[in-house]
């Protein structure tokens, strides 16, 4: 029985206002879903349609024919597994190093009082405000002097410069939300400071670590500009590999979308594996700090 019960047990009708409000929010959510999901749908639609249909001036929203020829073409046009393997190495290295260093830095900022602490916090925010394109020439000159140009290690160092600030700032928010009393209670029971962190803080910090790890992986995996400028064609990453479909004769859109679909598979698999932890992490650090 819907509605509220009156004095004599008569059901009062539910006001129409809340129903309209709920319907409006549902329609807004549907609009956002369609807007965000349509590019993904169009990528998949183009990847599986015949190549001639991909350049049709009057394309169909629904697939007219399915084919796997575009995926075979994408694998044949240039080396695919080499760039993908290099992108995986770079992305995983950035995630591991970024999370470890970022967690230690966030812990120091959140738990210890030292001179210049506020300056460090402001510096972390200021670094994120610098446009990445403005640092290309300085980064190129620096890596060239360090003999790191056209090396995966140089690309990893470069990615860490703009992923670490976000990691530090985000993990700081998670650590601030963990009460100090939990660590102090563990230390009273005989744990060292390190033991209290490992046994108490680290498990509570796991959702935040997952959320920041996924962000760092996606940023490193999808980055194009620095990978194009700092790596040669022999050491290109997966995003730069997609440029092989643009030639002087035009762009092969269907194989390009097939290649983009294959590149999206690692991101989708990673998200499906950690979606629960990531959802908890995105909300856990948003209360204070």
Backbone as a ProteinNet text record, in pm:
[ID]
protein_1_A
[PRIMARY]
XXXXXXXXXXXXXXXXXXXXXXXXXXXXXXXXXXXXXXXXXXXXXXXXXXXXXXXXXXXXXXXXXXXXXXXXXXXXXXXXXXXXXXXXXXXXXXXXXXXXXXXXXXXXXXXXXXXXXXXXXXXXXXXXXXXXXXXXXXXXXXXXXXXXXXXXXXXXXXXXXXXXXXXXXXXXXXXXXXXXXXXXXXXXXXXXXXXXXXXXXXXXXXXXXXXXXXXXXXXXXXXXXXXXXXXXXXXXXXXXXXXXXXXXXXXXXXXXXXXXXXXXXXXXXXXXXXXXXXXXXXXXXXXXX
[TERTIARY]
84	0	87.8	66.5	147.4	84.4	167.9	116.4	127.4	66.8	68.9	-70	-77.5	-204.7	-259.6	-387	-450	-490	-569.9	-610.6	-698.7	-788	-882	-840.6	-709.4	-662.5	-681.6	-719.5	-740	-606.9	-573.2	-445.8	-449.7	-355.5	-347.1	-262.4	-301.2	-224.4	-87.1	10.9	147	151.2	211.7	217	282	228.3	281	415.4	445.7	571.8	694.7	709.7	826.4	836.6	719.7	723.7	779.6	735	786.4	935.5	976.2	1118.1	1201.7	1152.8	1225.1	1232.3	1122.1	1120	1217.8	1223.4	1315.6	1461	1494.7	1632.5	1664.7	1566.7	1590.1	1614.3	1537.2	1557.4	1692.8	1732.9	1863.8	1975.8	1960.9	2060.7	2068.1	1951.4	1948.9	2017.5	1994.1	2058.2	2209.9	2256.6	2401.2	2459.4	2387.3	2434.1	2444.8	2343.7	2344.9	2456.3	2473.9	2577.1	2716.7	2739.4	2871.1	2893	2787.1	2803.4	2799.3	2745.4	2733.9	2869	2972.6	3102.3	3156.8	3135.6	3181.8	3103.4	2971.7	2889.6	2931.3	2958.8	2996.2	3131.8	3222.5	3351.3	3332.5	3249.8	3224.6	3149.7	3053	2976.3	3066.6	3158.1	3248.1	3351.3	3393.4	3495.2	3445.3	3315.9	3262.7	3191.7	3177.9	3110.7	3211.4	3170	3263	3329.7	3453	3531.5	3463	3394.3	3328.4	3212.5	3147.9	3037	3085.5	3211.8	3265	3283.1	3298.6	3316	3191.7	3081.1	2955.1	2910.8	2882.6	2839.8	2705.2	2628.1	2499.7	2502.4	2579.4	2597.2	2470.1	2460.2	2345.6	2380.8	2285.8	2309.2	2314.5	2245.9	2244.2	2338.8	2407	2500.5	2425.8	2477.6	2416.5	2482.8	2602.4	2673.9	2791.8	2821.7	2930.2	3045.5	3166.8	3284.8	3401.5	3493.8	3615.9	3737	3712.4	3823.3	3898	3828.4	3894.5	3997.1	3967	4061.8	4185.2	4163.7	4278	4362.5	4297.7	4369.8	4449.3	4389.3	4458.3	4582.8	4577.1	4692.8	4798.9	4757.2	4851.8	4918	4854	4904.6	5038.7	5062.9	5189.7	5194.1	5309.4	5325	5228.8	5143	5044.2	5089.2	5139	5170.7	5291.7	5384.3	5498.3	5456.5	5382.8	5335.5	5246.9	5160.6	5074.5	5158	5257.5	5345.1	5421.1	5470.5	5541.4	5447.5	5324.7	5228.1	5195	5184.1	5157.9	5273.1	5396.8	5512.9	5516.2	5497.1	5500.2	5386.5	5265.7	5149.9	5163	5203.8	5217.6	5329.9	5441	5550.8	5508	5433.8	5386.2	5291.9	5205.6	5110.6	5184.3	5275.8	5345.7	5430	5514.1	5600.5	5517.8	5417.2	5335.3	5259.1	5204.4	5127.3	5218.4	5333.1	5424.4	5477.1	5532.6	5586.9	5476.6	5362.6	5252.8	5195.5	5187.8	5134.8	5227.5	5357.8	5452.1	5449.1	5442.2	5436.4	5306.6	5194.9	5066.4	5064.2	5126.2	5133.3	5215	5326.5	5409.9	5335.2	5263.4	5190.4	5074.7	5011.3	4890.2	4919.3	5026.3	5048.6	5161.7	5248.8	5364.1	5360.9	5398.2	5408.6	5555.4	5584.7	5722.6	5720.3	5832.8	5842.7	5828.2	5745	5721.9	5613.5	5536	5431.5	5327.1	5281.9	5182.2	5238.4	5366.4	5429.2	5427.9	5452.9	5450.3	5310.4	5208.8	5070.3	5034.1	5069.5	5041.1	5119.6	5243.6	5324.5	5264.5	5208.6	5143.8	5026.5	4949.1	4836.6	4884.4	4990.4	5039.4	5091.7	5154.9	5207.5	5095.5	4979.5	4867.9	4806.6	4835.9	4778.7	4861.4	4981.3	5067.6	5022.8	4994	4954.9	5068.1	5032.1	5134.4	5209.4	5139.1	5203.5	5313.2	5305.8	5406.4	5538.2	5536.1	5657.6	5727.7	5680.3	5737.3	5884.7	5916.6	6055.6	6147.6	6114.1	6202	6220.6	6113	6124	6213	6196.4	6279.8	6427.6	6460.6	6600.3	6656.8	6576.2	6622.9	6648.6	6555.5	6574.4	6692	6711	6824.3	6957	6963	7084.9	7109.6	7001.7	7014.2	7025.1	7032.4	7040.1	6918	6801.1	6677.4	6579.8	6623.7	6536.4	6519.7	6397.1	6362.9	6385.3	6360.6	6369	6241.8	6200.3	6079.7	6097.8	6218.9	6243.5	6223.7	6265.7	6243.1	6095.9	6020.9	5876.6	5807.3	5852.4	5795.6	5820.9	5943.9	5976.1	5889.3	5868.7	5787.3	5642.9	5584.9	5447.2	5431.4	5533.8	5525.6	5518.7	5576.2	5577.5	5437.9	5344.5	5209.9	5106.7	5144.1	5052	5074.4	5199.8	5229.8	5156.6	5150.5	5078.7	4933.6	4864.3	4726	4720.4	4812.6	4813.9	4836.1	4932.4	4961.1	4840.2	4781.6	4668.7	4547.7	4521.5	4405.7	4425.7	4543.2	4568.6	4572.8	4613.1	4609.8	4467.1	4370.5	4232.5	4185.2	4230	4191.4	4256.3	4385.2	4455.2	4400.2	4365.4	4308.9	4179.1	4103.7	3975.8	3991.8	4113.6	4138.3	4179	4103.7	4134.8	4273.4	4342	4472.7	4460.8	4345.5	4328.1	4346.9	4315	4334.3	4481.8	4565.6	4709.8	4761.9	4716.7	4764.2	4723.7	4602.8	4558.8	4644.4	4678.8	4764.5	4903.5	4955.4	5087.5	5085.6	4974.4	4962.3	4963	4905.7	4901.5	5034.1	5134.8	5266.8	5317.6	5237.3	5283.2	5377.1	5472.4	5553.1	5471.7	5528.2	5455.7	5436.1	5540.2	5529	5427.6	5432.1	5335.9	5193.8	5172.4	5038.1	4988.7	5079.5	5038.1	5002.3	5086.1	5063.5	4936.5	4912.5	4800.9	4669.9	4677.1	4554.5	4523	4619.1	4592.4	4586.4	4680.7	4688.8	4561.8	4502.6	4376.7	4264.8	4256.4	4152.7	4181.8	4307	4347.4	4333.3	4303.9	4299.4	4205	4080.4	3994.8	4055.5	4119.7	4184.5	4300.4	4376.5	4487.9	4437.1	4326.3	4269.7	4222.3	4151.5	4099.9	4212.5	4316	4427.7	4507.9	4516.3	4588	4518.2	4386.1	4310.4	4327.2	4322	4341.8	4480	4583.2	4717.8	4736.4	4677.4	4688.9	4622.7	4502.9	4431.1	4507.7	4560.8	4635	4759.1	4833.7	4954.8	4921.6	4815.2	4778	4729	4655.2	4593.8	4679.3	4789.8	4869.1	4928.2	4922.2	4965.2	5077.4	5066.2	5156.3	5301.5	5326.9	5464.1	5519.2	5432.9	5478	5517.2	5448.8	5481.6	5612.3	5635.2	5751.7	5878.3	5866.1	5982.4	6023.8	5942.7	5973.6	5980.6	6073.3	6085.5	5979.9	5971.4	5871.3	5898	6023.2	6056.7	6012.3	5999.7	5961.5	5827.5	5743.6	5616.6	5523.3	5435	5336.1	5206.4	5106.6	4983.7	4907.2	4903.4	4829	4893.1	5025.1	5094.4	5079.8	5067.1	5049.3	4924.2	4821.5	4698.4	4720	4827.4	4853.3	4892.5	4923.2	4957.2	4840.4	4719.3	4602.6	4574.9	4650.9	4638.6	4758.4	4733.7	4839.8	4809.2	4897.1	4875.2	4755.7	4709.3	4592.4	4461.4	4470	4350.7	4358.7	4248.8	4241.5	4154.2	4204.7	4128.5	4050.5	3928.4	3852.6	3811.5	3769.9	3722.8	3835.4	3953	4063.2	4109.7	4104.8	4143.4	4050.3	3918.7	3824.7	3842.3	3880.2	3909.2	4031	4134.6	4250.9	4218.4	4134.6	4093.6	4014.2	3932.3	3856.1	3948.5	4050	4145	4224.4	4255.6	4328.7	4245.2	4113.1	4025.8	4004.7	4037.5	4012.7	4086.2	4216.7	4282.3	4217.9	4174.2	4109.8	3977.7	3899.9	3770.2	3790.2	3885.9	3912.5	3957.3	4047.7	4093.6	3978.3	3891.4	3779.1	3683.4	3656.3	3565.3	3622	3754.3	3816	3812.1	3818.3	3831.4	3714.6	3603.9	3495.9	3438.6	3428.6	3372	3464.7	3592.2	3689.3	3698.1	3689	3700.4	3580.6	3460.5	3341.5	3350.8	3402.3	3419.9	3527.3	3632.2	3740.2	3701.6	3616.9	3577.8	3494.6	3426.2	3343.6	3410.3	3506.9	3566.8	3647.3	3712	3797	3728.5	3598.3	3528.1	3457.1	3483.7	3411.7	3479.2	3608.8	3681.9	3826.3	3907.4	4049.3	4084
-118	0	123.3	210.1	329.8	444.6	549.4	666	649.6	741.3	738.3	708.2	650.9	610.7	722.6	760.1	867.4	819	902.3	871.7	748.8	733.5	622.2	511.3	503	394	416.2	540.6	569.5	608.8	548	573.4	708.8	795.9	927.4	917.9	983.5	974.6	1037.6	977.9	1031.1	1157.5	1264.8	1390.2	1369.1	1442	1426.8	1495.8	1592.8	1666.3	1576.3	1489.7	1400.5	1307.8	1261	1172.2	1246.1	1370.5	1448.3	1475.9	1506.6	1533.2	1408.7	1290.8	1166.5	1135.8	1159.9	1137.9	1231.4	1357.5	1452.6	1411.6	1364.7	1319.9	1194.8	1106.6	985.9	1021.6	1116.2	1159.3	1227	1306.7	1371.1	1267.8	1167	1060.1	982.6	958	888.9	972.3	1104	1192.1	1190.5	1195.7	1190.8	1057.4	948.1	815.8	805.7	854.9	848.5	935.5	1054.7	1145.5	1087	1025.9	969.1	836.6	759.5	627	623.4	728.7	725.5	717.1	792.5	776.3	633.8	568.1	429.9	339.5	360.9	281.9	304	428.7	458.3	397.8	394.7	330.1	180.8	113.9	-28.5	-51.7	34	20.6	33.7	129.9	149.9	38.9	-14.9	-120.2	-247.6	-274.9	-401.2	-386.9	-266	-249	-256.3	-287.7	-288.4	-152.6	-154.5	-31.1	72.3	27	123.4	193.9	125.6	188.2	292	279.7	374.1	513.6	521.6	652.4	692.7	627	661.4	800.3	894.1	1028.4	1028.8	922	910.9	784.5	786.7	664	624.4	495.9	441.9	427.8	464.5	451.4	306.1	219.5	77.7	3.3	-99.7	-174.8	-245.5	-228.1	-291.3	-422.8	-443.8	-568.3	-579.5	-700	-720.9	-794.2	-748.5	-811	-795.3	-890.6	-885.8	-845.3	-806.3	-770.3	-647.2	-556.9	-436.6	-469.7	-567.9	-607.4	-673.2	-753.6	-814.9	-707.9	-609.8	-499.5	-419.6	-399	-325.6	-399.3	-531	-609.7	-617.4	-601.6	-614.4	-482.8	-369.6	-242	-207.4	-248.4	-224.7	-315.8	-320.8	-402.3	-354.2	-441.2	-404.9	-444.9	-564.8	-615	-545	-499.1	-425.4	-296.1	-206.1	-83.9	-111.4	-212.6	-244.8	-291.7	-375.4	-421.2	-306.8	-213.2	-98.1	-10.2	8.4	87.5	20.9	-111.3	-181.9	-166.1	-178.4	-162.6	-23	78.5	216.5	242.1	199.1	226.8	156.9	30.3	-42.2	15.2	53.2	113.3	245.9	326.5	454.7	432	331.7	304.5	259.8	165.2	111.3	219.7	286.9	390.2	506.5	548.5	661.8	634.9	513.7	482.7	473.1	409.5	394.5	530.9	607.7	739.9	834.5	833.1	920.7	888.8	759.9	722.2	770	753.4	798.3	950.6	1021.2	1167.2	1214.5	1152	1190.2	1160.8	1050.5	1017.5	1121.4	1164.4	1265.2	1397.9	1437.7	1564.6	1558.4	1442.2	1430.4	1405.4	1333.4	1287.6	1360.3	1429.4	1490.9	1641.6	1714.7	1860.5	1897	1965.6	2005.2	2142.4	2208.4	2342.3	2335.2	2421	2423	2327.9	2274.4	2178.2	2240.1	2361.2	2427.8	2462.9	2495.9	2526.1	2402.8	2287.7	2163.6	2137.7	2158	2135.1	2228.8	2356.9	2453.2	2419.4	2373.7	2334.5	2218	2121.3	2007.1	2053.7	2148.6	2202	2285.6	2362.9	2450.2	2369.7	2257.9	2174.7	2127.1	2095.4	2047.1	2156.4	2282.6	2392.8	2426.9	2371.9	2401.6	2318.2	2377.8	2299.1	2205.4	2083.3	1984.7	2024.8	2089.9	2127.3	2230.4	2307.2	2409.2	2349.1	2222.2	2159.7	2067.8	2061.4	1966.4	1996.2	2120.9	2156	2138.9	2190.3	2164.7	2016.3	1939.1	1795.6	1728	1767.1	1710.3	1740	1864.7	1902.5	1829.8	1817.3	1750.1	1602.2	1535.7	1393.2	1370.2	1461.9	1449.6	1461.5	1552.9	1568.2	1447.4	1383.2	1265.3	1135.3	1145.7	1028	936.9	999.5	924.7	946.7	1015.7	1035.4	904	878.1	756.1	630.8	643.3	529.3	522.8	400.4	383.4	442.3	432.9	489.3	640.2	707.7	851.8	886.5	803.7	827.8	805	705.8	678.4	795.9	848.1	963.9	1083.6	1102.5	1214.8	1201.4	1083.5	1063.4	1082.4	1043.3	1057.5	1203.5	1293.4	1434.5	1495.1	1444.3	1501.7	1405.3	1282.6	1190.6	1191	1209.4	1209.2	1319.3	1444.4	1546.8	1509.4	1457.2	1415.5	1301.1	1206.6	1092.6	1138.7	1228	1277.4	1350.7	1438.4	1517.3	1429	1331.7	1244.4	1154.6	1091.2	1002.1	1080.2	1205.2	1286.8	1297.2	1315.3	1321.8	1193.5	1079.8	952.1	934.3	969.5	949.7	1041.3	1163.9	1257.6	1202.9	1128	1074.4	954.1	901.2	789.2	846.6	823.4	884.7	846.5	943.5	916.7	820.9	821.5	739	590.4	548.7	407.4	370.2	456.8	431.2	435.1	534.8	546.9	426.4	373.9	255.1	134.9	121.6	10.4	23.4	146.7	166.9	140.1	171.5	140.2	-10.7	-84.9	-230.8	-296.8	-216.4	-273.4	-261.1	-206.5	-190.5	-70.5	-81.3	34.1	125.4	244	332.7	266.6	197.8	128	14.6	-60.8	-169.5	-120	-6.3	50.8	93.2	147	187.4	65.5	-38.1	-156.3	-229.7	-240.5	-321.2	-245	-113.5	-36.4	57.3	143.1	246	187.5	102.4	51.6	-20.4	-111.1	-173.9	-73.7	30.6	131.4	220.6	226.1	310.2	238.4	108.9	29.1	85.1	127	184.3	306.8	392.7	509.6	472.4	372.4	326.3	271.3	199.7	144.2	256.8	355.3	465.5	543.9	577.2	651.7	566.4	437	348.7	342.3	331.6	328.3	460.1	571.2	701.3	709.2	670.7	676.2	585.3	466.5	373.4	430.7	487.2	542.8	660.5	748.2	863.1	820.5	725.3	679.1	601.4	525.1	443.4	528.7	634.9	716.9	835.9	863.5	982.4	969.8	1079.1	1076.7	1174.8	1297.2	1404.3	1375.7	1342.4	1316.8	1188.9	1089	965.7	990.8	1082.7	1115.9	1193.1	1286.1	1373.4	1307.8	1216.5	1164.1	1024.9	958.7	822.4	815.6	735.6	716.5	617.9	600.2	509.4	365.4	330.1	194	164.9	268.6	251	317.3	333.9	402.2	323.2	395	331.9	309.6	254.9	214.2	334.3	445.6	561.3	619.1	622.4	671.8	572.9	446.8	343.9	369.9	428.8	456.9	553.9	633.5	729.3	660.1	531.2	458.1	449.5	472.8	463	593.4	697.2	824.5	839.9	833.9	842.5	957	973.9	1078.3	1047.9	923.2	884.9	900.9	935.7	952.4	870.8	864.7	794.3	670.7	558.1	433.4	427.9	478.3	494.3	361.1	267.6	140.5	64	44.8	-20.1	60.2	193.2	275.3	251.3	242.5	215.1	73.3	-18.9	-154.6	-154.3	-79.6	-68.1	-0.1	101.6	169.3	75.5	-10.2	-106.3	-204.1	-253.2	-345.2	-275.2	-147.5	-73.8	-49.9	-42.9	-17.7	-140.9	-258.4	-382.2	-384.1	-351.5	-354.1	-260.8	-142.2	-48.2	-104.8	-163.2	-220	-336.6	-423.5	-538	-489.5	-391.5	-338	-278.2	-203.2	-141.1	-246.6	-351.1	-455.1	-528.7	-541.3	-611.9	-531.2	-399.4	-316.5	-220.3	-242.9	-144.2	-123.1	-228.1	-211.4	-129.8	-165.2	-89.6	54.7	73.5	208	292.9	235.3	309.8	352.4	263.3	299.4	405.6	398.1	493.7	631.5	641.6	772.8	850.8	781.8	851.5	861.6	773.7	772.6	897.6	953.2	1068.8	1200	1200.1	1323.9	1389.8	1343.8	1398.2	1521	1512.4	1625.4	1615	1712.7	1711.6	1800.1
0	0	0	-94.2	-107.9	-32	-13.4	55.9	205.6	282	427.5	479.5	598.8	657.6	743.9	723.2	800.1	937.9	1006.7	1143	1146.3	1049	1047.3	952.4	919.8	835.9	689	649.2	508.3	446.5	336.7	270.8	201	237.3	174.8	49.7	-56.3	-181.2	-166.2	-231.5	-231.8	-314.1	-265.6	-341.5	-477.7	-576.6	-712.2	-729	-639.2	-650	-645.2	-541.8	-536.5	-656.3	-707.6	-824.4	-945.4	-964.9	-1078	-1061.7	-939	-914.2	-943.6	-899.2	-923.6	-1072.3	-1143.5	-1287.5	-1358.5	-1312.4	-1372.8	-1354.1	-1233.4	-1209.4	-1290.4	-1304.2	-1385.2	-1531.6	-1583	-1721.6	-1738.7	-1640.7	-1646.8	-1643.8	-1557.3	-1552.7	-1683.1	-1743.2	-1871.9	-1979.9	-1977.4	-2075.1	-2060	-1936.5	-1912.1	-1958.1	-1930.8	-1972.8	-2124.4	-2194.4	-2340.7	-2397	-2340.4	-2388.3	-2367.7	-2251	-2222.6	-2294.1	-2314.3	-2373.4	-2524.5	-2587.9	-2733.4	-2804.6	-2763.4	-2831.2	-2823.7	-2708.8	-2696	-2789.8	-2794.9	-2887	-3031.4	-3067	-3205.3	-3240.2	-3143.7	-3165.9	-3194.9	-3114.3	-3135.7	-3265.8	-3295.6	-3418.6	-3540.6	-3538.1	-3650.8	-3659.7	-3544.9	-3545.5	-3611.8	-3600	-3651.8	-3786.3	-3837.5	-3965	-4079.4	-4200.5	-4314.5	-4332.8	-4382.7	-4393.1	-4480.5	-4588.1	-4677.8	-4609.3	-4513.3	-4441.2	-4340.7	-4297.7	-4198.9	-4256.9	-4388.8	-4453.2	-4531.6	-4505.9	-4571	-4524.7	-4615.7	-4573	-4500.8	-4514.7	-4445.6	-4359.6	-4247.3	-4168.8	-4095.7	-4068	-3995.5	-3848.4	-3762.2	-3619	-3575.3	-3648.9	-3616.7	-3708.8	-3659.5	-3744.8	-3857.9	-3979.1	-4096.5	-4132.1	-4084	-4109.8	-4016	-3972	-3876.6	-3944.6	-3916.6	-3974.1	-3876.6	-3882.6	-3801.9	-3884.9	-4010	-4098.8	-4047.9	-3982.5	-3932	-3824.2	-3741.6	-3637.1	-3698.8	-3801.6	-3869.9	-3938.3	-3997.1	-4060.4	-3957.1	-3840.2	-3734.1	-3687.2	-3683.7	-3641	-3749.1	-3876	-3987.3	-4025.5	-3994.8	-4043.7	-3981.2	-3859	-3790.1	-3668.4	-3605.9	-3486.1	-3377.5	-3329.8	-3228.1	-3088	-3072.3	-2939.7	-2878	-2961.4	-2908.9	-2840	-2908.9	-2842	-2720.9	-2730.2	-2616.5	-2497.3	-2524.8	-2417.2	-2352.6	-2433.8	-2377.5	-2296.4	-2343.9	-2267.6	-2134.2	-2133.4	-2008.6	-1909.9	-1960.9	-1873.5	-1813	-1897	-1849	-1749.4	-1782.1	-1696.7	-1561.7	-1562.6	-1436.4	-1351.6	-1415.3	-1339.5	-1277.8	-1353.4	-1301.3	-1183.2	-1193.8	-1085.2	-959.5	-973.5	-855.8	-788.8	-867.5	-809.5	-756.4	-834.1	-793	-664.4	-649	-528.9	-407.2	-422.2	-308.1	-263.2	-356.3	-322.1	-277.4	-348.5	-312.6	-175.7	-141.2	-10.4	101.1	83.9	186.1	200.7	86.6	92.2	156.6	120.6	179.5	328.8	369.6	511.9	587.7	529.9	595.7	609.1	503.9	508.5	606.8	617.9	699.1	847	876	1012.5	1086.7	1015	1079	1057.9	1163.5	1155.2	1134.8	1027.6	998.7	932.7	936	880	728.1	673.8	529.5	483.6	577.4	541.8	450.5	483.8	400.7	263.1	260.1	131.2	40.7	100.1	22.4	-32.5	50.3	6.2	-108.2	-92.4	-198.4	-323.9	-307.3	-423.1	-499	-425.4	-490.3	-576.1	-523.5	-600.4	-718.4	-698.7	-805.3	-923.5	-897.1	-1006.3	-1097.2	-1038.9	-1119.5	-1206.1	-1175.3	-1252.2	-1375.7	-1386.7	-1500.9	-1620.1	-1735.7	-1853.7	-1896.7	-1928.3	-1965.2	-2091.8	-2184.6	-2309.8	-2286.3	-2176.8	-2148.5	-2101.4	-2062.2	-2008.4	-2107.5	-2230.7	-2326.2	-2352.6	-2386.3	-2419.7	-2299.1	-2180	-2064.6	-2034.9	-2043.4	-2017.4	-2122	-2247.9	-2354	-2330.1	-2297.8	-2274	-2152.4	-2046.7	-1926.1	-1950.9	-2017.4	-2045.8	-2140.3	-2233.4	-2324.8	-2249.5	-2152.8	-2072.8	-1984.1	-1938.1	-1851.4	-1930.1	-2062.8	-2149.4	-2131.4	-2114.6	-2097.7	-2212.8	-2315.6	-2431.6	-2506.6	-2552.1	-2625.8	-2541.3	-2411.9	-2321.1	-2237.6	-2207.4	-2127.3	-1987.7	-1934	-1801	-1802.1	-1909.4	-1919.2	-1928.9	-2002	-2013.3	-1879.4	-1804.8	-1672.2	-1578.7	-1580	-1495.2	-1533.1	-1662.4	-1708.3	-1661.5	-1674.8	-1632.2	-1481.1	-1405.7	-1261.2	-1217.9	-1298.9	-1260.8	-1256.1	-1337.9	-1332	-1274.9	-1243.4	-1176.6	-1025.5	-982.1	-839.1	-762	-811.1	-734	-705.4	-806.5	-784.6	-684.1	-695	-602.9	-460	-440.4	-306.2	-248.7	-326.9	-277.6	-247.4	-332.7	-311.9	-190.5	-179.8	-66.6	64.7	59.5	180.5	233.6	144	187.1	252.9	202.8	263.4	400.4	412	538.2	646.1	610.7	708	767	687.7	734.9	826.6	840.3	931.3	1066.7	1172.5	1302.7	1353.4	1410.5	1470.2	1588.1	1653.3	1772.4	1742.9	1618.9	1584.2	1586.6	1531.9	1536.1	1679.3	1754.7	1891.9	1976.2	1953.1	2026.4	1990.1	1862.6	1821.3	1880.5	1890.6	1948.5	2098.6	2166	2307.8	2329.1	2235.3	2246.2	2209	2172	2147.6	2006	1914.8	1776.2	1765.4	1677.2	1643	1550.9	1519	1428.5	1292.3	1246.3	1117.7	1125.2	1235.8	1252.3	1260.9	1328.4	1337.2	1200.1	1118.9	983.9	899.8	905.4	822.5	864.2	993.9	1042.5	1053.6	1071.4	1095	979.4	944.2	844.9	704.3	672.5	534.9	490.5	570.4	525.3	502.4	586.8	568.3	448.5	408.3	296.5	162.1	165.2	42.2	-64.2	-30.2	-136	-201.4	-124.6	-182.8	-272.5	-234	-316.7	-449.5	-444.6	-568.5	-659.8	-603.1	-684.4	-750.4	-675.3	-732.5	-830.3	-805.7	-898.6	-1033.8	-1031.3	-1156.6	-1232.1	-1159.9	-1224.8	-1288.4	-1213.6	-1268.3	-1388.4	-1383.6	-1495.9	-1620.9	-1603.8	-1718.7	-1777.6	-1692.7	-1741.9	-1819	-1765	-1832.7	-1959.6	-1958.2	-2073.2	-2189.7	-2159.3	-2264	-2307.5	-2240.3	-2272.1	-2412.8	-2487	-2627.2	-2656.8	-2606.4	-2649.2	-2612.6	-2486.4	-2444.3	-2506.9	-2521.4	-2586.2	-2731.2	-2796.8	-2934.9	-2944.1	-2851.2	-2858	-2804.1	-2709.1	-2639.5	-2683.8	-2767.2	-2809.5	-2961.4	-3010.7	-3155.2	-3202.5	-3333	-3388.4	-3347.2	-3327.4	-3286	-3142.8	-3060.3	-2920	-2888.5	-2987.7	-2967	-2877.6	-2810.7	-2723.7	-2801	-2732	-2800.7	-2856	-2783.7	-2833	-2958.8	-2962.5	-3082	-3196.4	-3163.8	-3266.7	-3349.9	-3290	-3363.7	-3478.8	-3472.6	-3580.3	-3710.4	-3705.8	-3828	-3925.2	-3877.6	-3964.8	-4039	-4008	-4079.8	-4172.1	-4300.4	-4399.8	-4496.4	-4594.4	-4694.9	-4784.2	-4782.4	-4862.2	-4784.3	-4656.9	-4576.1	-4448.1	-4377.8	-4250	-4263.7	-4218.1	-4217.7	-4086	-4089.7	-3965.9	-3904.3	-3984.8	-3928.7	-3859.1	-3922.8	-3848.9	-3728	-3738.4	-3623	-3505	-3531.1	-3423.7	-3368.8	-3457.2	-3410.4	-3318.5	-3356.7	-3270.5	-3138.6	-3143.4	-3020.4	-2929.9	-2990.4	-2911.2	-2841.2	-2913	-2850.4	-2740.7	-2760.3	-2657.8	-2533.3	-2550.2	-2435.6	-2348.8	-2400.1	-2325.5	-2191.4	-2182.6	-2050.4	-1949.1	-1993	-1902	-1850.8	-1940.5	-1900.8	-1804.2	-1834	-1745.5	-1608	-1605.1	-1476.7	-1397.7	-1464.8	-1394.8	-1341.2	-1417.4	-1370.5	-1249.2	-1242.8	-1131.2	-1001.5	-1013.7	-892.6	-875.5	-944.5	-941.7	-801.6	-722.1	-587.8	-499.2	-501.2	-421.7	-469.7	-601	-656	-616.4	-617.9	-577.6	-431.7	-347.4	-206.8	-190.5	-271.5	-261	-307.3	-407.1	-459.8	-359	-268.2	-170.2	-33.9	-4.8	127.8	155.6	54.4	76.6	51.8	40.3	3.6	121.4	244.7	358.5	414.3	436.4	491.6	448.9	487.6	457.1	343.8
[MASK]
+++++++++++++++++++++++++++++++++++++++++++++++++++++++++++++++++++++++++++++++++++++++++++++++++++++++++++++++++++++++++++++++++++++++++++++++++++++++++++++++++++++++++++++++++++++++++++++++++++++++++++++++++++++++++++++++++++++++++++++++++++++++++++++++++++++++++++++++++++++++++++++++++

